[in-house]
Amino acid sequence: KVRGDVYDAIKAKRDEELSSKVPVDIEVTLPDGKTLVENKEGVKYQAWRTTPFDVAATISRGLADNSNVARVTYTAYVSDYDPAEDGMEAADSLADAMGELEIDDVGEKSKMTMLWDMTRALVGSVSKIEFLKFQDDQDARTTFWHSSAHVLGEALERLYGSRLTIGPPLAGGFYYDSYMGDSNAGGALKEDDYKPVETMVAKIIKEKQKFERLVVTKEEALEMFTGNPFKEQIISTKVPDGTRTTVYRCGDLVDLCRGPHLPNTGRIKAFAATNHSATNWLGDTENDSLQRMYGISFPDKKMLKAWKENQEKVSTFFLI
């Protein structure tokens, strides 16, 4: 509750900052070269107002509903947009974990090309916008599994009161590390926990919780995560003094994160807890023991069924 109250107070400050921004008209160019300037009702696209979801919906609602994330290349930012003020120059707290797991970054692209939440307002004219779907693009799958990791983290918090650490996407799935107390005193995950976690995740999915991005200062972030020494350490070491970073909220969960994320948890149609293990904070055996839960998720239940069948075939192969 305290974390949520702090979030709401900071959001009120950011909303006040946003109210001073000037919503100037912008153009958005599609991959085929067609340029759009307004929606189907003739309402002009504007910086600080129009989102990639709005642009996709101009083409078709199906495209908007099935796109996980946008890849945008800005022609230029509007004059009152500052990437540093918007938390865009912050270090990625998951970079180390994703690097160790050989997750590809968005690639060698222009500094003006980036992944952008479907529901986040654009901040300038766009020379190319792509709407990325789970089936077609690795960045879309990474975004999908990153959001799924947040849902897993929310479930672990709700069920066990876990102190969350990091929850990165993997090449095929995701995990979340959390502190559940002394493993010798019962603070350890077991297979019996899979079903309760899956049931809680199903509830969170059904709630269609929105993923909300919020820019915070280092001091605000430390206040928000007071009581979680793991998040406090990340903020203290990864966020330089006098700079801003970002958090995302879905439901009760607020997590330190650069994003981007799905529009809401309802986009996840199938989830399974797949494995668990013990690890240590920052991989150092002198640090606290953590519990890691792995998961997999898909935008279609048939995909999860096919994935499980494939896993069984692989297991059978190695048993032969």
C-alpha positions in Angstrom: 0.0 0.0 0.0 2.8 2.4 0.9 4.5 1.8 -2.5 1.2 2.4 -4.3 0.6 5.7 -2.4 4.1 6.9 -3.3 3.4 5.9 -6.9 0.2 7.9 -7.0 1.9 11.0 -5.4 4.7 10.9 -8.0 2.2 10.3 -10.9 0.4 13.5 -9.8 3.7 15.4 -10.2 4.4 13.9 -13.6 0.9 14.6 -14.8 1.4 18.3 -13.9 4.6 18.3 -15.9 2.8 16.7 -18.8 0.1 19.4 -18.7 2.7 22.0 -19.8 3.6 20.1 -22.9 2.4 21.4 -26.3 0.4 18.9 -28.4 1.7 19.8 -31.9 0.5 18.0 -35.0 2.8 15.1 -36.2 3.1 12.8 -39.2 3.5 9.0 -38.9 4.9 7.0 -41.9 4.1 3.3 -42.3 6.7 0.7 -43.6 5.1 0.9 -47.1 5.8 4.6 -47.2 2.3 5.8 -46.7 2.1 8.8 -44.3 -0.8 9.2 -41.9 -1.7 12.5 -40.2 -5.1 11.7 -38.6 -7.4 8.9 -37.4 -10.6 7.6 -39.1 -12.6 10.4 -37.5 -10.3 13.1 -38.9 -8.7 13.9 -35.5 -5.1 15.0 -36.1 -2.2 13.0 -34.7 -0.4 15.0 -32.0 2.7 14.7 -30.0 2.0 14.0 -26.3 -1.5 12.6 -27.2 -1.4 10.1 -30.1 -0.1 6.6 -29.3 1.0 3.7 -31.6 -2.2 2.0 -30.6 -4.1 4.9 -32.0 -2.2 4.8 -35.3 -2.6 1.0 -35.6 -6.4 1.4 -35.0 -6.5 3.8 -37.9 -5.5 0.9 -40.1 -7.5 -1.8 -38.3 -8.6 -2.5 -34.8 -7.4 -6.1 -35.2 -3.8 -4.8 -35.9 -4.0 -2.6 -32.8 -5.2 -5.5 -30.6 -2.7 -8.0 -31.9 0.5 -5.9 -31.8 2.6 -6.3 -28.7 4.9 -3.3 -29.2 5.8 -0.7 -31.8 9.2 -0.1 -33.3 9.5 3.6 -34.1 12.0 5.7 -35.9 11.6 9.4 -35.1 12.3 12.1 -37.7 12.9 14.5 -34.8 11.5 15.0 -31.3 9.2 17.9 -30.6 11.0 20.9 -29.0 9.7 20.3 -25.5 10.7 16.6 -25.3 13.9 15.8 -23.4 14.9 12.1 -23.3 16.7 12.5 -20.0 13.7 14.1 -18.4 11.7 11.2 -19.8 14.0 8.6 -18.2 15.2 7.3 -21.5 18.9 7.7 -20.7 18.7 5.5 -17.6 20.7 2.2 -17.3 18.8 -1.0 -17.9 18.7 -2.9 -14.6 18.1 -6.1 -16.5 21.0 -5.6 -18.9 23.4 -7.9 -17.1 20.9 -10.7 -16.7 19.8 -10.5 -20.3 23.5 -10.2 -21.5 24.4 -13.4 -19.6 21.5 -15.2 -21.3 22.5 -13.9 -24.7 19.3 -12.0 -25.4 19.6 -9.9 -28.5 19.2 -6.1 -28.0 17.0 -4.3 -30.5 20.1 -4.4 -32.8 22.4 -1.8 -34.3 19.9 0.9 -35.1 19.8 4.6 -35.2 19.6 6.4 -31.9 16.2 7.6 -33.1 14.9 4.0 -33.6 13.5 2.3 -30.5 10.8 0.0 -29.1 7.8 2.0 -27.8 4.8 0.9 -25.7 1.7 0.7 -27.8 -0.1 2.9 -25.3 2.6 5.5 -24.8 2.2 8.9 -26.5 4.5 9.6 -29.4 6.9 12.6 -29.0 7.5 13.7 -32.5 6.9 12.8 -36.2 7.8 9.2 -37.1 9.6 8.4 -40.3 8.8 4.6 -39.9 6.5 2.8 -37.5 6.3 -1.0 -37.3 3.7 -2.9 -35.3 5.3 -6.1 -33.9 3.4 -9.3 -33.3 4.4 -12.3 -31.2 4.4 -14.8 -34.1 6.5 -12.6 -36.4 9.2 -10.8 -34.4 11.7 -11.6 -31.6 11.3 -8.1 -30.1 7.6 -8.7 -29.8 8.2 -12.0 -28.0 10.7 -10.5 -25.7 8.3 -7.8 -24.8 5.5 -10.3 -24.2 7.7 -12.5 -22.0 9.0 -9.4 -20.1 5.4 -8.4 -19.3 4.7 -12.0 -18.3 7.6 -11.8 -15.9 6.0 -8.8 -14.2 2.8 -10.8 -13.9 4.7 -13.7 -12.3 6.3 -11.2 -9.9 2.9 -9.9 -8.9 1.7 -13.4 -8.3 4.7 -14.2 -6.1 4.1 -11.0 -4.1 0.4 -11.7 -3.6 0.9 -15.4 -2.6 4.1 -15.3 -0.6 4.9 -11.7 0.2 8.2 -12.2 -1.7 10.7 -9.4 -2.0 11.2 -9.2 -5.7 14.7 -8.7 -7.2 14.9 -9.1 -11.1 12.7 -10.8 -13.6 14.1 -10.8 -17.2 12.8 -12.3 -20.4 14.7 -15.2 -21.9 15.1 -16.4 -25.5 12.1 -18.6 -24.7 10.2 -17.6 -21.6 11.2 -15.7 -18.5 11.9 -16.0 -14.8 11.7 -14.0 -11.6 14.1 -14.1 -8.7 12.6 -13.3 -5.3 13.6 -13.4 -1.6 11.2 -15.6 0.4 13.2 -15.8 3.6 15.6 -18.4 4.9 15.3 -21.5 2.6 16.1 -23.7 5.6 13.1 -22.3 7.4 10.6 -23.0 4.6 11.3 -20.0 2.4 11.8 -22.1 -0.7 9.7 -22.8 -3.8 8.6 -26.4 -4.6 6.6 -28.0 -7.4 3.5 -27.8 -5.2 3.6 -24.0 -5.7 3.2 -24.2 -9.5 -0.6 -24.6 -9.4 -1.3 -21.8 -7.0 1.0 -19.5 -9.0 -0.7 -20.4 -12.2 -4.1 -19.8 -10.6 -3.1 -16.4 -9.3 -1.6 -15.5 -12.7 -4.9 -16.5 -14.4 -6.7 -14.1 -12.0 -4.3 -11.3 -12.8 -4.7 -11.9 -16.6 -8.5 -11.9 -16.2 -8.3 -8.5 -14.5 -6.7 -7.0 -17.7 -4.5 -4.8 -15.6 -2.9 -1.9 -17.6 0.8 -1.6 -17.8 1.5 2.0 -16.8 4.9 3.7 -17.3 6.0 6.4 -14.8 9.2 8.4 -14.8 10.8 8.9 -11.4 13.9 10.6 -10.0 16.5 8.5 -8.1 15.2 9.9 -4.8 11.6 9.1 -5.7 12.6 5.5 -6.7 14.4 5.0 -3.4 11.3 6.2 -1.5 9.0 4.0 -3.6 11.1 0.8 -2.9 11.9 1.5 0.7 12.0 -1.9 2.5 13.2 -3.9 -0.5 17.0 -3.9 -0.1 17.5 -5.5 -3.5 15.7 -2.8 -5.4 17.4 -0.2 -3.2 20.8 -1.5 -4.2 19.9 -1.5 -7.9 18.7 2.1 -7.7 21.7 3.2 -5.6 24.3 1.6 -8.0 22.6 1.8 -11.4 20.9 5.2 -11.3 23.3 8.2 -11.2 22.5 11.1 -8.8 20.4 13.8 -10.4 18.9 11.5 -13.1 15.6 9.9 -13.8 14.6 6.3 -14.5 11.3 4.5 -15.0 8.9 2.1 -13.2 5.9 0.2 -14.5 2.8 -0.6 -12.6 0.3 -3.4 -13.3 -2.3 -4.0 -10.6 -0.6 -4.0 -7.1 2.8 -4.4 -8.6 5.2 -1.5 -9.2 8.5 -2.6 -10.6 11.7 -0.8 -11.6 11.9 -1.3 -15.3 12.8 0.4 -18.6 10.1 -1.5 -20.5 8.5 -1.5 -23.0 5.4 -3.6 -22.1 2.1 -5.0 -23.4 -0.9 -2.7 -23.1 -2.5 -4.9 -20.4 -2.2 -8.3 -18.8 -5.2 -9.6 -20.7 -3.0 -9.9 -23.8 -1.5 -13.0 -22.1 -3.8 -15.9 -22.9 -1.8 -18.9 -21.6 0.8 -19.3 -18.8 2.6 -22.1 -17.2 5.2 -22.3 -14.4 7.9 -24.5 -15.8 10.7 -24.9 -13.3 12.3 -23.5 -10.2 15.7 -23.3 -8.6 17.7 -21.6 -5.9 20.2 -18.9 -6.7 22.0 -16.0 -4.9 21.6 -12.3 -5.2 24.0 -11.0 -7.9 25.3 -14.6 -8.3 27.4 -14.3 -5.2 27.2 -17.2 -2.8 28.0 -14.8 0.1 24.7 -12.9 -0.7 21.1 -13.8 0.2 19.7 -17.0 -1.2 16.9 -16.3 -3.7 14.2 -18.5 -5.2 13.9 -18.5 -9.0 10.7 -19.5 -10.8 10.6 -20.0 -14.6 7.6 -19.6 -16.8 6.3 -19.6 -20.3 3.4 -17.8 -21.8 1.6 -17.3 -25.1 -1.1 -15.1 -26.8 -3.0 -18.3 -27.6 -3.8 -21.4 -25.6 -3.1 -23.6 -28.6 0.5 -22.3 -28.6 1.0 -23.5 -25.0 -0.4 -26.9 -25.8 1.9 -27.2 -28.7 4.9 -26.1 -26.6 4.1 -28.7 -23.9 3.8 -31.4 -26.5 7.2 -30.4 -27.9 8.8 -30.4 -24.5 7.4 -34.0 -23.9 8.9 -35.1 -27.2 12.3 -33.6 -26.3 12.2 -35.3 -22.9 11.3 -38.6 -24.5 14.2 -38.3 -27.0 16.7 -37.8 -24.2 15.3 -40.8 -22.3 15.8 -43.1 -25.3 
